[in-house]
Amino acid sequence: MAHEGGGTLLQDKVTVITGAGSGVGRATSLLFAAQGAKVVCGDLRKAWVDDTVALITDAGGQATAVECDVTSESDVEELIAAARRTYGRVDVVFNNAGISTPGLSIETHTDEVWDKLMDVNVRGVFYGCKHAVTAFKEQGDGGVIINTSSIAGLVGIGGFGYGASKGAVTQLTRVLAIEVAPLMIRVNCIAPGFMLTNLTKSEEDAFSESSEEEHAQYGRMNPMPIPVVPEHIANAALFLAVKTGRATAFNIDKPIADFYEHENDDQHDAQRAARAISPAAAVGPGGQRSEQQKEQDDQEEDIHDGVSL
Ligand SMILES: NC(=O)c1ccc[n+]([C@@H]2O[C@H](COP(=O)([O-])OP(=O)(O)OC[C@H]3O[C@@H](n4cnc5c(N)ncnc54)[C@H](O)[C@@H]3O)[C@@H](O)[C@H]2O)c1
């Protein structure tokens, strides 16, 4: 059965999403599946991620739920392995799981709070990036990594430890993007503004209805005072996941080539070898685009023109 009201922007792309049981992770899982992706949904809370998968399969999409604690390297490794076992490969890894600890001053940040924030928000992204790169290298035809940072990782708001953890995500994304660009692996992060999700609710209040005024209150914390919802962030992730998002890698391509050319001949050779993979992979044998590829490219041009985040 085809996905109701879906498209083909991510047709048959295998995507792994952490924190997929709620908020941004759930919205992105639903959107990616509606665009034809096979989605491996990881979350600490199995019941939540089972619900995400049920929403996808009920609508005719393909998805698998995996219980995964991103602070455990073996869990993250297994999450990506599960994607490859179940669907044959992995194309996109979205390291999105995160926690926050609202309302704490520096004096009320205990070691325990600090360690927990760094474990989930930074170590979890590190493990996701590491095992995504290993898988992409084995497959040999590039890949996409998307991390969730925050406005709190760019400017001085959002809490001391949380801001520090998201600043780390922003910077590790920059460094990794340069490191793996020669392998045709694109790495980006999204820095959402404030939105009302389960992130700031207690476990008992999770998924409780929030009033329009509560959403508006969160909206007013953003420079443009309108409510942000997880679906907005999911659209940003879709932009980065599809081929249109290649534009996000072009600006680093030339400097990195020059750097490796002058600094390290071995790496430069590796880079040239990796580049040689790309055009063939993009157009297929004989340089012809398939009908499905043409349709996908046309849709990607549409999203490029029309995307509004
Ligand atoms: N809500 C906001 O205002 C906001 C703003 C900027 C950035 N973010 C970031 O967006 C991301 C998603 O947040 P959200 O607002 O959708 O929150 P959410 O609480 O709705 O979703 C987070 C999900 O991550 C899961 N999770 C938590 N710890 C985990 C772990 N150790 N292993 C695996 N899964 C785990 C939770 O079970 C939950 O399903 C987070 O990284 C968050 O920091 C949120």
PDBQT file of the ligand as one rigid body, heavy atoms in Angstrom, charges set to zero:
ROOT
HETATM    1  N1  LIG A 401      11.824  21.774  22.347  1.00  0.00    +0.000 N 
HETATM    2  C1  LIG A 401      12.645  22.787  22.160  1.00  0.00    +0.000 C 
HETATM    3  O1  LIG A 401      12.355  23.947  22.492  1.00  0.00    +0.000 OA
HETATM    4  C2  LIG A 401      13.988  22.539  21.511  1.00  0.00    +0.000 A 
HETATM    5  C3  LIG A 401      14.719  23.655  21.060  1.00  0.00    +0.000 A 
HETATM    6  C4  LIG A 401      15.951  23.444  20.475  1.00  0.00    +0.000 A 
HETATM    7  C5  LIG A 401      16.472  22.167  20.346  1.00  0.00    +0.000 A 
HETATM    8  N2  LIG A 401      15.744  21.095  20.799  1.00  0.00    +0.000 N 
HETATM    9  C6  LIG A 401      16.340  19.780  20.651  1.00  0.00    +0.000 C 
HETATM   10  O2  LIG A 401      15.531  19.011  19.798  1.00  0.00    +0.000 OA
HETATM   11  C7  LIG A 401      15.724  17.610  20.069  1.00  0.00    +0.000 C 
HETATM   12  C8  LIG A 401      14.388  16.930  20.203  1.00  0.00    +0.000 C 
HETATM   13  O3  LIG A 401      13.716  17.534  21.296  1.00  0.00    +0.000 OA
HETATM   14  P1  LIG A 401      12.141  17.588  21.398  1.00  0.00    +0.000 P 
HETATM   15  O4  LIG A 401      11.775  18.993  21.695  1.00  0.00    +0.000 OA
HETATM   16  O5  LIG A 401      11.512  16.866  20.278  1.00  0.00    +0.000 OA
HETATM   17  O6  LIG A 401      11.961  16.780  22.771  1.00  0.00    +0.000 OA
HETATM   18  P2  LIG A 401      11.109  15.497  23.149  1.00  0.00    +0.000 P 
HETATM   19  O7  LIG A 401      11.314  15.330  24.618  1.00  0.00    +0.000 OA
HETATM   20  O8  LIG A 401       9.725  15.635  22.649  1.00  0.00    +0.000 OA
HETATM   21  O9  LIG A 401      11.841  14.327  22.351  1.00  0.00    +0.000 OA
HETATM   22  C9  LIG A 401      13.091  13.835  22.751  1.00  0.00    +0.000 C 
HETATM   23  C10 LIG A 401      13.095  12.336  22.593  1.00  0.00    +0.000 C 
HETATM   24  O10 LIG A 401      14.407  11.860  22.940  1.00  0.00    +0.000 OA
HETATM   25  C11 LIG A 401      14.266  10.673  23.706  1.00  0.00    +0.000 C 
HETATM   26  N3  LIG A 401      15.456  10.457  24.540  1.00  0.00    +0.000 N 
HETATM   27  C12 LIG A 401      15.819  11.118  25.663  1.00  0.00    +0.000 A 
HETATM   28  N4  LIG A 401      16.947  10.595  26.162  1.00  0.00    +0.000 NA
HETATM   29  C13 LIG A 401      17.312   9.581  25.326  1.00  0.00    +0.000 A 
HETATM   30  C14 LIG A 401      18.372   8.648  25.314  1.00  0.00    +0.000 A 
HETATM   31  N5  LIG A 401      19.308   8.643  26.276  1.00  0.00    +0.000 N 
HETATM   32  N6  LIG A 401      18.433   7.754  24.311  1.00  0.00    +0.000 NA
HETATM   33  C15 LIG A 401      17.496   7.735  23.329  1.00  0.00    +0.000 A 
HETATM   34  N7  LIG A 401      16.440   8.577  23.312  1.00  0.00    +0.000 NA
HETATM   35  C16 LIG A 401      16.351   9.490  24.295  1.00  0.00    +0.000 A 
HETATM   36  C17 LIG A 401      13.009  10.902  24.532  1.00  0.00    +0.000 C 
HETATM   37  O11 LIG A 401      12.460   9.668  25.007  1.00  0.00    +0.000 OA
HETATM   38  C18 LIG A 401      12.114  11.627  23.534  1.00  0.00    +0.000 C 
HETATM   39  O12 LIG A 401      11.331  10.708  22.804  1.00  0.00    +0.000 OA
HETATM   40  C19 LIG A 401      16.592  17.555  21.323  1.00  0.00    +0.000 C 
HETATM   41  O13 LIG A 401      17.932  17.318  20.964  1.00  0.00    +0.000 OA
HETATM   42  C20 LIG A 401      16.439  18.958  21.909  1.00  0.00    +0.000 C 
HETATM   43  O14 LIG A 401      17.525  19.320  22.713  1.00  0.00    +0.000 OA
HETATM   44  C21 LIG A 401      14.511  21.258  21.345  1.00  0.00    +0.000 A 
ENDROOT
TORSDOF 0
